[in-house]
Amino acid sequence: LDQRSEEFLESMIQEGYSELTARKEIQQSIDRLVYLAGWADKYQQLLSSVNPVNGPYFVVSLVEPIGVVGVVASSDNALLSFVTRVVSAILTGNTVVALTSSYPLTRLSFAEVLHTSDVPGGVVNILTGDLDELLTVLATHKGVQAADVGNSLTPEQKEQFLQESVVNVKRVLVPNERETNWEDASSASPGVLQSFSETKTIWSPMAY
C-alpha cells in the first residue's frame, strides 16, 4: 500500500477527496495495517483463557474463526474504514465478503494490494453494486456466518437486515459510535476481533 500510495491518491481524488485529505487517510490506513499486524500473534493469548474448575480437569477456552464474514463497507471514507474492518476479519482467520456501493475504484484497488501481498485467493471478495439488492442476499445467505453492518445503513435497512439474518442465526455486529470513529484504534480493538471469533472450550482430565 505504501508503494502504491500515489496511485491511491489519484483514485481518491477522482472520487471526491482533496489531495491533503487523501494523503492523510492513506497514511492512516498504512499505520492501521501495521497496528493490526501487531495483533496477529497476540489476540489468541489475550482472548483465550485457562478456566478454574472444581474438579480433576484442565479447562481451556480458545478462540477460532467464525467462517465467512460479510462486511458492509462504510460510506464515511474510501480507505481507512474499509481496511480496518476487512483486515480485522481476516486477521482472525475468516473469509470476507465485502459489499460496497461507494468509492469502488479505491476499494477494488485495495483488493489488488491484498493479491500482491500474498493473501490467498478467495479470502477477500468484494462486491460492488446497489446496496439494497446486495443486503438481502448477504442477510439470507446460509453460507455467511456473521456480518458487520458498519454505520452506513439507514435504521430501516439495519432493522430489515437483522430480521432477515435470523435464517441461519447469523451473528450481526452493529458497531457503536466509538467503534466507527475510524481514526481511533478502538475501531480495530481486541473487542472487535473477538466479535469475528467463536470460543471453543476444551475439557481435559488431569493425569496423576
Contacts in CASP RR format, 6 or more apart in sequence:
PFRMAT RR
TARGET T0000
AUTHOR 0000-0000-0000
METHOD contacts of the structure
MODEL  1
LDQRSEEFLESMIQEGYSELTARKEIQQSIDRLVYLAGWADKYQQLLSSV
NPVNGPYFVVSLVEPIGVVGVVASSDNALLSFVTRVVSAILTGNTVVALT
SSYPLTRLSFAEVLHTSDVPGGVVNILTGDLDELLTVLATHKGVQAADVG
NSLTPEQKEQFLQESVVNVKRVLVPNERETNWEDASSASPGVLQSFSETK
TIWSPMAY
1 8 0 8 1.000
1 26 0 8 1.000
1 29 0 8 1.000
1 30 0 8 1.000
1 33 0 8 1.000
1 110 0 8 1.000
1 113 0 8 1.000
2 30 0 8 1.000
4 109 0 8 1.000
4 113 0 8 1.000
5 23 0 8 1.000
5 26 0 8 1.000
5 27 0 8 1.000
5 30 0 8 1.000
7 109 0 8 1.000
8 22 0 8 1.000
8 26 0 8 1.000
8 79 0 8 1.000
8 106 0 8 1.000
8 109 0 8 1.000
9 19 0 8 1.000
9 22 0 8 1.000
9 23 0 8 1.000
9 26 0 8 1.000
11 105 0 8 1.000
11 106 0 8 1.000
11 109 0 8 1.000
12 22 0 8 1.000
12 25 0 8 1.000
12 26 0 8 1.000
12 78 0 8 1.000
12 79 0 8 1.000
12 103 0 8 1.000
12 106 0 8 1.000
13 19 0 8 1.000
13 22 0 8 1.000
14 105 0 8 1.000
15 78 0 8 1.000
15 103 0 8 1.000
15 105 0 8 1.000
15 106 0 8 1.000
17 25 0 8 1.000
17 78 0 8 1.000
25 77 0 8 1.000
25 78 0 8 1.000
25 79 0 8 1.000
25 80 0 8 1.000
26 79 0 8 1.000
28 80 0 8 1.000
28 183 0 8 1.000
29 79 0 8 1.000
29 80 0 8 1.000
29 83 0 8 1.000
32 80 0 8 1.000
32 83 0 8 1.000
32 84 0 8 1.000
32 87 0 8 1.000
32 185 0 8 1.000
32 188 0 8 1.000
33 83 0 8 1.000
33 87 0 8 1.000
35 185 0 8 1.000
35 188 0 8 1.000
36 84 0 8 1.000
36 87 0 8 1.000
36 88 0 8 1.000
36 91 0 8 1.000
36 188 0 8 1.000
39 91 0 8 1.000
39 188 0 8 1.000
39 190 0 8 1.000
39 193 0 8 1.000
40 91 0 8 1.000
43 63 0 8 1.000
43 91 0 8 1.000
43 92 0 8 1.000
43 190 0 8 1.000
43 193 0 8 1.000
44 62 0 8 1.000
44 63 0 8 1.000
46 190 0 8 1.000
47 63 0 8 1.000
47 190 0 8 1.000
47 193 0 8 1.000
47 194 0 8 1.000
47 197 0 8 1.000
47 199 0 8 1.000
48 60 0 8 1.000
48 61 0 8 1.000
48 62 0 8 1.000
48 63 0 8 1.000
49 60 0 8 1.000
49 61 0 8 1.000
50 58 0 8 1.000
50 59 0 8 1.000
50 60 0 8 1.000
50 61 0 8 1.000
51 59 0 8 1.000
51 60 0 8 1.000
51 61 0 8 1.000
51 201 0 8 1.000
52 59 0 8 1.000
53 59 0 8 1.000
56 205 0 8 1.000
56 206 0 8 1.000
56 208 0 8 1.000
57 203 0 8 1.000
57 204 0 8 1.000
57 205 0 8 1.000
57 206 0 8 1.000
58 203 0 8 1.000
58 204 0 8 1.000
58 205 0 8 1.000
58 206 0 8 1.000
59 201 0 8 1.000
59 202 0 8 1.000
59 203 0 8 1.000
59 204 0 8 1.000
60 201 0 8 1.000
60 202 0 8 1.000
60 204 0 8 1.000
61 199 0 8 1.000
61 200 0 8 1.000
61 201 0 8 1.000
61 202 0 8 1.000
62 199 0 8 1.000
62 200 0 8 1.000
62 201 0 8 1.000
62 202 0 8 1.000
63 92 0 8 1.000
63 194 0 8 1.000
63 197 0 8 1.000
63 198 0 8 1.000
63 199 0 8 1.000
63 200 0 8 1.000
64 197 0 8 1.000
64 198 0 8 1.000
64 199 0 8 1.000
64 200 0 8 1.000
65 92 0 8 1.000
65 93 0 8 1.000
65 94 0 8 1.000
65 196 0 8 1.000
65 197 0 8 1.000
65 198 0 8 1.000
66 94 0 8 1.000
66 145 0 8 1.000
66 146 0 8 1.000
66 171 0 8 1.000
66 196 0 8 1.000
66 197 0 8 1.000
66 198 0 8 1.000
67 93 0 8 1.000
67 94 0 8 1.000
67 95 0 8 1.000
67 145 0 8 1.000
67 146 0 8 1.000
68 94 0 8 1.000
68 95 0 8 1.000
68 96 0 8 1.000
68 97 0 8 1.000
68 143 0 8 1.000
68 144 0 8 1.000
68 145 0 8 1.000
68 146 0 8 1.000
69 89 0 8 1.000
69 94 0 8 1.000
69 95 0 8 1.000
69 96 0 8 1.000
69 97 0 8 1.000
69 144 0 8 1.000
69 145 0 8 1.000
69 146 0 8 1.000
69 147 0 8 1.000
69 148 0 8 1.000
69 196 0 8 1.000
70 89 0 8 1.000
70 96 0 8 1.000
70 97 0 8 1.000
70 98 0 8 1.000
70 99 0 8 1.000
70 138 0 8 1.000
70 144 0 8 1.000
70 146 0 8 1.000
70 147 0 8 1.000
70 148 0 8 1.000
71 85 0 8 1.000
71 86 0 8 1.000
71 89 0 8 1.000
71 96 0 8 1.000
71 97 0 8 1.000
71 98 0 8 1.000
71 99 0 8 1.000
71 147 0 8 1.000
71 148 0 8 1.000
71 150 0 8 1.000
72 98 0 8 1.000
72 99 0 8 1.000
72 131 0 8 1.000
72 135 0 8 1.000
72 138 0 8 1.000
72 147 0 8 1.000
72 148 0 8 1.000
72 149 0 8 1.000
72 150 0 8 1.000
72 152 0 8 1.000
72 153 0 8 1.000
73 81 0 8 1.000
73 82 0 8 1.000
73 85 0 8 1.000
73 98 0 8 1.000
73 99 0 8 1.000
73 100 0 8 1.000
73 101 0 8 1.000
73 102 0 8 1.000
73 103 0 8 1.000
73 107 0 8 1.000
73 150 0 8 1.000
73 152 0 8 1.000
74 81 0 8 1.000
74 82 0 8 1.000
74 85 0 8 1.000
74 150 0 8 1.000
74 151 0 8 1.000
74 152 0 8 1.000
74 180 0 8 1.000
74 182 0 8 1.000
75 101 0 8 1.000
75 102 0 8 1.000
75 103 0 8 1.000
75 152 0 8 1.000
76 151 0 8 1.000
76 152 0 8 1.000
76 180 0 8 1.000
76 182 0 8 1.000
77 103 0 8 1.000
77 182 0 8 1.000
78 102 0 8 1.000
78 103 0 8 1.000
78 106 0 8 1.000
78 107 0 8 1.000
79 103 0 8 1.000
79 106 0 8 1.000
79 107 0 8 1.000
79 110 0 8 1.000
80 182 0 8 1.000
80 183 0 8 1.000
81 180 0 8 1.000
81 182 0 8 1.000
81 187 0 8 1.000
82 98 0 8 1.000
82 100 0 8 1.000
82 103 0 8 1.000
82 106 0 8 1.000
82 107 0 8 1.000
82 110 0 8 1.000
83 110 0 8 1.000
84 182 0 8 1.000
84 187 0 8 1.000
84 188 0 8 1.000
85 98 0 8 1.000
85 148 0 8 1.000
85 150 0 8 1.000
85 187 0 8 1.000
86 96 0 8 1.000
86 98 0 8 1.000
86 110 0 8 1.000
86 124 0 8 1.000
87 188 0 8 1.000
88 188 0 8 1.000
88 192 0 8 1.000
88 193 0 8 1.000
88 196 0 8 1.000
89 96 0 8 1.000
89 148 0 8 1.000
89 196 0 8 1.000
90 96 0 8 1.000
90 119 0 8 1.000
90 123 0 8 1.000
90 124 0 8 1.000
91 193 0 8 1.000
91 196 0 8 1.000
92 193 0 8 1.000
92 196 0 8 1.000
92 197 0 8 1.000
94 146 0 8 1.000
94 196 0 8 1.000
95 122 0 8 1.000
95 123 0 8 1.000
95 124 0 8 1.000
95 125 0 8 1.000
96 123 0 8 1.000
96 124 0 8 1.000
96 125 0 8 1.000
97 125 0 8 1.000
97 127 0 8 1.000
97 138 0 8 1.000
97 144 0 8 1.000
98 107 0 8 1.000
98 124 0 8 1.000
98 125 0 8 1.000
98 126 0 8 1.000
98 127 0 8 1.000
99 127 0 8 1.000
99 129 0 8 1.000
99 131 0 8 1.000
99 134 0 8 1.000
99 135 0 8 1.000
99 138 0 8 1.000
100 107 0 8 1.000
100 126 0 8 1.000
100 127 0 8 1.000
100 128 0 8 1.000
100 129 0 8 1.000
101 128 0 8 1.000
101 129 0 8 1.000
101 130 0 8 1.000
101 131 0 8 1.000
101 134 0 8 1.000
102 152 0 8 1.000
104 128 0 8 1.000
104 129 0 8 1.000
107 126 0 8 1.000
107 128 0 8 1.000
108 126 0 8 1.000
108 128 0 8 1.000
111 124 0 8 1.000
111 126 0 8 1.000
114 123 0 8 1.000
114 124 0 8 1.000
115 121 0 8 1.000
127 134 0 8 1.000
131 152 0 8 1.000
131 157 0 8 1.000
132 157 0 8 1.000
135 153 0 8 1.000
135 157 0 8 1.000
135 160 0 8 1.000
135 161 0 8 1.000
136 160 0 8 1.000
136 164 0 8 1.000
138 144 0 8 1.000
138 147 0 8 1.000
138 161 0 8 1.000
139 147 0 8 1.000
139 160 0 8 1.000
139 161 0 8 1.000
139 164 0 8 1.000
139 165 0 8 1.000
139 167 0 8 1.000
139 170 0 8 1.000
140 164 0 8 1.000
140 165 0 8 1.000
140 167 0 8 1.000
142 167 0 8 1.000
142 168 0 8 1.000
143 168 0 8 1.000
144 168 0 8 1.000
144 170 0 8 1.000
145 168 0 8 1.000
145 170 0 8 1.000
145 171 0 8 1.000
146 170 0 8 1.000
146 171 0 8 1.000
146 172 0 8 1.000
146 173 0 8 1.000
146 195 0 8 1.000
146 196 0 8 1.000
147 161 0 8 1.000
147 165 0 8 1.000
147 170 0 8 1.000
147 171 0 8 1.000
147 172 0 8 1.000
147 173 0 8 1.000
148 173 0 8 1.000
148 175 0 8 1.000
148 195 0 8 1.000
148 196 0 8 1.000
149 158 0 8 1.000
149 161 0 8 1.000
149 172 0 8 1.000
149 173 0 8 1.000
149 174 0 8 1.000
149 175 0 8 1.000
150 173 0 8 1.000
150 174 0 8 1.000
150 175 0 8 1.000
150 180 0 8 1.000
151 175 0 8 1.000
151 180 0 8 1.000
153 161 0 8 1.000
158 174 0 8 1.000
161 172 0 8 1.000
162 172 0 8 1.000
165 172 0 8 1.000
171 195 0 8 1.000
173 192 0 8 1.000
173 195 0 8 1.000
173 196 0 8 1.000
175 187 0 8 1.000
175 192 0 8 1.000
178 184 0 8 1.000
178 186 0 8 1.000
178 187 0 8 1.000
179 186 0 8 1.000
179 187 0 8 1.000
179 189 0 8 1.000
179 192 0 8 1.000
180 187 0 8 1.000
181 187 0 8 1.000
END
